[in-house]
């Protein structure tokens, strides 16, 4: 029974000390609504910045093509054209 009394006294003293220390705790200078408003504004600004950033990741290691390499078209010779040019160069020798 004595340990219960000692435990209760200890808890009472801890509660009293925490109340005393909370009196000297600095109070925030902004209200919660002001803080929420500032946080929401910063989030919206960051979203705008993130939308304007480009994706510069080299996903496949193929160089500066973005995510996928370019489709071979008129600017690049096809495999058949390369083979044809090779055979023509071999035949002319």
C-alpha positions in Angstrom: 0.0 0.0 0.0 2.9 2.3 0.7 4.2 2.0 -2.9 0.9 3.2 -4.2 1.1 6.3 -2.1 4.7 6.9 -3.2 3.8 6.4 -6.9 0.9 8.8 -6.6 3.1 11.4 -4.9 5.7 11.0 -7.7 3.0 11.4 -10.4 1.6 14.5 -8.6 5.0 16.1 -8.4 5.8 15.3 -12.1 2.5 16.9 -13.1 3.2 19.9 -11.0 6.7 20.4 -12.5 5.3 20.1 -16.0 2.7 22.7 -15.3 5.3 25.1 -13.9 7.7 24.6 -16.9 4.8 25.1 -19.3 4.2 28.6 -17.9 7.7 29.6 -19.1 7.4 27.9 -22.5 7.4 30.4 -25.3 4.1 30.9 -27.1 4.0 30.9 -30.9 3.7 34.3 -32.5 1.4 33.1 -35.3 -2.0 31.6 -34.8 -2.8 28.2 -36.3 -4.8 29.7 -39.1 -2.0 32.0 -40.1 0.5 29.1 -40.0 -1.9 27.0 -42.2 -2.3 29.9 -44.6 1.5 30.3 -45.0 2.0 26.5 -45.4 -0.6 26.3 -48.1 0.9 29.3 -50.0 4.4 27.7 -49.9 3.0 24.4 -51.1 1.2 26.0 -54.0 4.4 27.9 -55.0 6.4 24.7 -54.9 3.9 22.9 -57.0 4.2 25.6 -59.7 8.0 25.3 -59.6 7.9 21.5 -59.9 5.5 21.7 -62.8 8.0 23.8 -64.7 11.0 21.5 -64.1 11.9 19.2 -66.9 12.6 15.5 -66.7 16.3 15.2 -67.2 16.7 11.6 -66.1 18.4 9.2 -68.4 16.1 6.2 -67.9 17.6 3.8 -70.3 21.2 4.9 -70.6 20.8 5.8 -74.3 22.0 9.3 -73.9 20.2 12.6 -74.3 17.0 11.2 -75.9 14.7 11.6 -72.9 12.9 8.5 -72.0 12.9 6.7 -75.4 15.3 6.9 -78.3 14.2 8.7 -81.4 12.2 6.8 -84.0 14.2 6.2 -87.1 12.8 8.3 -89.9 14.0 10.4 -92.9 16.8 11.9 -90.9 18.5 8.6 -90.0 19.3 5.8 -92.5 17.4 2.6 -92.0 19.1 -0.8 -91.6 18.3 -1.7 -95.2 19.9 1.5 -96.5 23.1 0.9 -94.5 23.3 -2.7 -95.8 22.7 -1.5 -99.4 25.4 1.1 -99.1 27.8 -1.5 -97.7 27.2 -3.9 -100.5 27.6 -1.2 -103.1 30.9 -0.1 -101.5 32.1 -3.8 -101.6 31.0 -4.3 -105.2 32.8 -1.2 -106.4 36.1 -2.4 -105.1 
